Amino acid sequence: LEAKLGGKKVAIFGSYGWGGTWLEDWGTRIKDAGGELVADGVALLGEPDDDGKAQCQELGKTLANA
């Protein structure tokens, strides 16, 4: 997948149970592969609440408009 990221606009999001450092690592890998992060990623601890869902929706809108 990373080989196909060159020049592509990307948004990353997800949930975690411990340590959200994966988001930063993933962002670095995307940039190193030539992908463009359109915004800061969204990392949510556990199951998303209403605020977390809203953050993901906003991230999706940002990606769609990029």
C-alpha positions as a printed Julia matrix, in Angstrom:
66×3 Matrix{Float64}:
   0.0    0.0    0.0
   2.74   2.47   0.9
   4.24   2.19  -2.57
   1.0    3.63  -3.99
   0.77   6.68  -1.69
   2.99   9.03  -3.7
   1.12  12.26  -4.41
  -2.1   11.05  -2.76
  -4.02  13.0   -0.14
  -4.55  10.97   3.01
  -6.44  11.26   6.31
  -5.79   8.87   9.17
  -7.99   7.97  12.11
  -8.63   5.14  14.5
  -9.14   4.05  18.06
  -6.76   2.43  20.52
  -6.79   0.74  23.88
  -3.34   1.8   25.03
  -0.71   4.19  23.71
  -1.81   6.24  20.73
   1.7    6.57  19.29
   0.67   4.45  16.3
  -0.96   7.52  14.73
   2.29   9.48  14.72
   4.2    6.46  13.39
   1.63   5.91  10.66
   1.74   9.59   9.69
   5.52   9.43   9.35
   5.27   6.34   7.15
   2.71   8.05   4.9
   4.88  11.15   4.51
   7.99   9.04   3.87
   6.08   7.23   1.11
   5.17  10.54  -0.55
   1.61  10.82   0.73
   0.15  14.15   1.85
  -1.67  14.3    5.18
  -4.54  16.75   4.73
  -4.94  17.3    8.49
  -3.81  15.99  11.84
  -5.08  12.48  12.39
  -7.81  11.57  14.85
  -6.89   9.03  17.54
  -9.65   8.07  19.95
  -9.25   6.07  23.13
 -11.69   3.17  23.06
 -15.08   3.33  21.4
 -15.8    6.76  19.87
 -18.3    8.95  21.69
 -20.38  11.6   19.94
 -17.48  14.08  20.0
 -15.11  11.48  18.55
 -17.57  10.66  15.78
 -17.9   14.36  14.99
 -14.1   14.66  14.79
 -14.01  11.78  12.29
 -16.79  13.36  10.22
 -14.9   16.66  10.09
 -11.75  14.84   9.05
 -13.7   13.15   6.26
 -15.01  16.51   5.06
 -11.49  17.93   5.1
 -10.26  15.02   2.99
 -13.19  15.32   0.57
 -12.47  19.03   0.07
  -8.69  18.64  -0.26
